[in-house]
Amino acid sequence: MFDHSVYIVASYLATAIVLVWCALSPLLKTKKVRARLTREIARTGTEKSE
Amino acid sequence: MSTKHPFIVFIHKLGSAPHFYRIAGRLTPWLWAVFIVLAAIGTWWGLFRAPPDYLQGESARIMYVHVPAAWMSMLIYSMMAVMGFIALVWRIRLVEVLMISSAPIGAAFTLIALVTGSLWGRPTWGTYWVWDARLTSELVLLFLYLGAMGLYSATEEPRKAARATSLLVLVGVVNLPIIHYSVEWWNTLHQPASIGVKGNSIDPSMLWPLLIMATAAKFYYGANLLTRARLRLLKQDRRKNWVREVLTSKPIARNDGDQ
């Protein structure tokens, strides 16, 4: 009997990897963008007060 | 004096970036939570509780990830086409943002459908890939998604980029009926649809986990779409007061056309 386990595991693993990567990438980018914008706002705020 | 219906007021408010950002932020964790619960139940059911297929044996368990991904690949493209049409005709910025934010998610589902289909093809057909009508048209769909993302990134001005991308997406709609009917129009290795409006040829013991996984995929799309749309709005509106408000948690007088 042909063992199908390797194909089943590979399918579920590939699905999990793609879905996790696709979900995490905007979250990580949001964190980066928020940090950058917050720095920009802090800098422009300081410039204005000077 | 006429007063607007609360639902119309809600929809109008939703069209404004700050309102959308706030509502989407509240909704997203719930959508992720429902997705995780449904995906866990569906995976467990599909892998351990559903019976093996009488013909394909255990390899039929790949169906619980392959079929929802293939459905999502076409559903998301259809959604993008509708949003693209709205973006072209009514030029609603939020719809443009939602359309382009859908593309990477659609591409991810198409990639999953192709990879899992290929892994399912090896034990059932004896090969990972054939230039069969269904497989080829699904691959074309992946290229359409990548093309839309590339075209959007290549144009600097976001509104112009969205219009050009909408046009490309609308032209690509012709591929959807080709994918759907490819198994009927041509002699293909791919099996015809087991679930349709005329009835199902699939046993309920296999249909239930499939429907649960398909529903989970929709919640994933919703949560991921809102996350991506919020990020895009933050980037596009970085100079506007509402973004400053969001980032500093300090209310700022509105005079910059935050809508």
Chai-1 contact restraints between the chains, C-beta under 6 A:
chainA,res_idxA,chainB,res_idxB,connection_type,confidence,min_distance_angstrom,max_distance_angstrom,comment,restraint_id
A,H4,B,E58,contact,1.0,0.0,6.0,A-B,restraint_1
A,H4,B,S59,contact,1.0,0.0,6.0,A-B,restraint_2
A,H4,B,P123,contact,1.0,0.0,6.0,A-B,restraint_3
A,Y7,B,S59,contact,1.0,0.0,6.0,A-B,restraint_4
A,Y7,B,L119,contact,1.0,0.0,6.0,A-B,restraint_5
A,Y7,B,P123,contact,1.0,0.0,6.0,A-B,restraint_6
A,I8,B,R61,contact,1.0,0.0,6.0,A-B,restraint_7
A,I8,B,I62,contact,1.0,0.0,6.0,A-B,restraint_8
A,A10,B,L119,contact,1.0,0.0,6.0,A-B,restraint_9
A,S11,B,I62,contact,1.0,0.0,6.0,A-B,restraint_10
A,S11,B,V65,contact,1.0,0.0,6.0,A-B,restraint_11
A,S11,B,T116,contact,1.0,0.0,6.0,A-B,restraint_12
A,S11,B,L119,contact,1.0,0.0,6.0,A-B,restraint_13
A,A14,B,V115,contact,1.0,0.0,6.0,A-B,restraint_14
A,T15,B,V65,contact,1.0,0.0,6.0,A-B,restraint_15
A,T15,B,I112,contact,1.0,0.0,6.0,A-B,restraint_16
A,V18,B,A108,contact,1.0,0.0,6.0,A-B,restraint_17
A,V18,B,L111,contact,1.0,0.0,6.0,A-B,restraint_18
A,V18,B,I112,contact,1.0,0.0,6.0,A-B,restraint_19
A,C22,B,A108,contact,1.0,0.0,6.0,A-B,restraint_20
A,A23,B,N224,contact,1.0,0.0,6.0,A-B,restraint_21
A,P26,B,T227,contact,1.0,0.0,6.0,A-B,restraint_22
A,P26,B,R228,contact,1.0,0.0,6.0,A-B,restraint_23
A,P26,B,L231,contact,1.0,0.0,6.0,A-B,restraint_24
A,K29,B,L231,contact,1.0,0.0,6.0,A-B,restraint_25
A,T30,B,L231,contact,1.0,0.0,6.0,A-B,restraint_26
A,V33,B,L234,contact,1.0,0.0,6.0,A-B,restraint_27
A,L37,B,R238,contact,1.0,0.0,6.0,A-B,restraint_28
A,L37,B,L247,contact,1.0,0.0,6.0,A-B,restraint_29
A,T38,B,L247,contact,1.0,0.0,6.0,A-B,restraint_30
A,I41,B,R244,contact,1.0,0.0,6.0,A-B,restraint_31
A,I41,B,L247,contact,1.0,0.0,6.0,A-B,restraint_32
